[in-house]
Amino acid sequence: MATRGQSVARDIREGVLDGTYAPGIRMNEIDISNTLGVSRTPVRAALSALAAEGLLEYVPNSGYVVRQYSSRDIEGVYAVRSVLEGLAARTLAELGMSDEVRGKLHKNLADTKALCDMGEWTEEVARDWSRLNESFHEVIFEATENNHLGELIAKSRSIPLLMAMKFRWHDLPSLLDSYTDHAEIFDAISCGQGSRAEHLAREHVYRAGRRLIGNWRRTDTPRQPKRKSERVSNAA
């Protein structure tokens, strides 16, 4: 049952992320169970789990609906992230890096530079860059030794829809810009320059958010929910 529930949750999650289930649409348990060929029990469990992730929200007397994010919502998320991640960079700069942390960040930058030097943007490059980008920031967050700060940052970065979409609009120039930002942040932390590290990290997050927000505004007009027949066909 656990495996079946995870499979159902994965299918519904993918449907939300690829637009099969449009923002604002009500998630009908019967329709979904018929589409996926399962009972309503794993569907109900999956909907509850996806609501906990933030992809769905529960509306009294209506049930679960696909959560909608406007560009203004995303702007708010990145405003908070810039402050938190700036604080993390400053904290580590003032605390000082261990040799282990310095080594991890140095290798991350070297691997990212190798991607930049390839001079092309492919699905493989995008995938590797996504992994390296997340790792660079996570090393910094963990090295601050501030669990509360780490938890707040993790929450601000863990919105599934943003995690799935934020690299969709990236390209080679944005990879090069991000690498430059990371190198500057690393330099400031290495030199113990707390104020500079904080400023660079906040600006880095701000620019990343600005790119995402600009593209997100194109989706602010609510999409028309797909007809039931279309949803069934796409999800099959």
N, C-alpha and C positions, 0 to 999 in steps of 0.2 A: 504493500500500500504506500509506503514511504517513497519507493521508487516511482510508482505511478503518479503520486502527488507532485513529485519534483518534475516529472516529465510534463504534466499538465501546466504547472506553474511556468516552466520554460516556454511552452508553446504560447501561453497567453502573454507572457512578458514580451516575446518576440513580436506578437501581434500588435501590442501597444506601441512598441518602439518603431515598427515599420509602417504604422498608420492603418493597419487592418482594423483596429479598434480606435476610432478617432477620438480626440479630446472631447470630453463631455458626454460621450455615449454611455448609456446604461448597460452594464454587463449582465445579461440575462442568463441565469444558471442553466435553464433548460436548453436554450439555443446553443450555448457553449458545449454542454455535455453531448448534445446531438452531433455537433460539428466535430468534436474530438473523439466521439465514440466511447465515452466513459460515463460512469454514473455521476450523479450530482455531488456525491461526497468529496471526491478529490478536487472537483471544481470549486466547491465552497471553501475548502482548505486553501486552495491556491489563491483565490480572491482575497482571502484574509491575509495571506502572506504578502501578496503584492501591495496591499494597502499599507502594511507595516513598512514596506520598502519605500512607499511614497508615490508609487505609480498610479494607484487607485485611491479613492477616498469614499468613505461610507456616508450616504445621504439618507437620513431618516425617511421612512415610508417610500423609499425609492430603491435602496440597495447600493451596490457599488457602482461607481462611475469612473471613467478614465479621467485622471486629474489633468487640469489644464494649467499650463504655465505661460504667462505673457512675458514680453520682453521686459516689462517693469519688474516682474517677479525675479527674472534672471539678474537684472541690474542690482536688486537688493541682495541676492545671494553673493554676487561678486564684491559688493561693497563690504560685506562682512568678511569674506575670505581675504580681501586685501589687507584688512587690519590684522586679522589673526595670523596670516602667513608672514606679514611684516614683523610682527612681534616675535614669531618663531625665529626668524633670521637674526633679529637683534639679540635675542636671548642666547643663541648659540655663539654669536660673535663675542658677546661679553663673557660667556661661560668658557669658551675656548674649545676647539675640536681635539678629540683624541686622535692618535695616529690611525686607528681603525676607521674612524669616520672620514678623516681626510683622504685615506686611501680609497674608500668607497666612492666618494664624490669625484675624486680625480679620475678613477676608472670610468665612472659614468660619463664624465665630460669627454674623455678620450673616445669612448664608444659612440657618443653622439656626434663628435667631430668626424668620425669615420663615415657615419650616415650622411653628413653634410657633404663630405668630399665625393660621395658617389654621384652627386649632381643630378639626381633624378628623384621623382616622387612616385612611388609604386605602393601597392597594397602592403607589400612586405615591409617597405620602409616606414609606412604609416603605423603598422603594427609594432615594429621595433621602437619607433619613436614614442609611441604611447606608453610602452613599458618603461623605457628609460626616463621619460618625463615624470611619470608617477614615482618611480624609484628615487629620483633625485630629491624630490620634495619630501618623500617619506623618510629618507635618511636624516634630513634636517629636523623634521618634526620629532622623530624618536630621540635624536641626540640632545634635544633641549632638556630632557629628563623632567618635563612638566606634563604629567599624565592628563591633567585637566585641560590644558591647552591642546594637547593631542586629540582628546576626545571631541572638543569643540570643532577643531579643524576637520576631523574625520566626518563629523556630521554635516558640515557645510559642503564637503566634497562628495558626499555619498548619494546624491540625488540621481537615481538610475537613469532618468531621461537625459540629464546633462552629461553623465558619464558616457552615454552611448552617442551623443550628438556632438560633443565639443571638438572632436577631431575630424568630423565630417567635412568641415569647411577649411581645414588646414591644407597647406601646400608647401613646396620647397622653400619659398621665401619666408614663410612663417616658422619653418623649422630652423632656418638660419638665424632669424631674429631671436627665437627662444634659446638657441644655443648660446648666443652672445649674452643674453640676459643671465643665463645660468652661470656662465663663466665670470661675469661681473659680480654676481651674488657670492660665488665661491671666493673670489678675491677679497671682497669686503669682509666676509666672515673670517677668512684666514688671517687677515690683518687686524682682527679685533675691532673693526670699525662698526660699532653697533648702529649708529644713526644712519650711516651710508647703507649698511646691509638692509635695514628696515625700509629705507626709501626705495632701494632697488627692487626688493621683493614686492612691495606694495604696487609699484609701477608695473612690474612684470605681470602681476595678477590683473591689474586694471586693464592693461592692453589686451590680455587674453580674453577678458570679459567683454571688452568693447567689440572685439571681432565677433564673438559669439552673439552678442546682443544685436549687432547690426544685421546679421543674417537671420536671427530669430524674428526680427520685426516683420520679415516677409511672411511669417506663419501666424501673425497675430490675428488675422481674419479667420474666424472659426471655420474649419473645414466641414463640409456637409457629411454627415455620417453615411457610410457605405450601406447600400441596401443589404438586407439579410442574405440574399442569394450571393452577392459579391463577397461578403464576409466568409461565407461557408466555402466558396470556391477558393479564395485566397488562403484560407487557413488549412485547407485539406492537404 
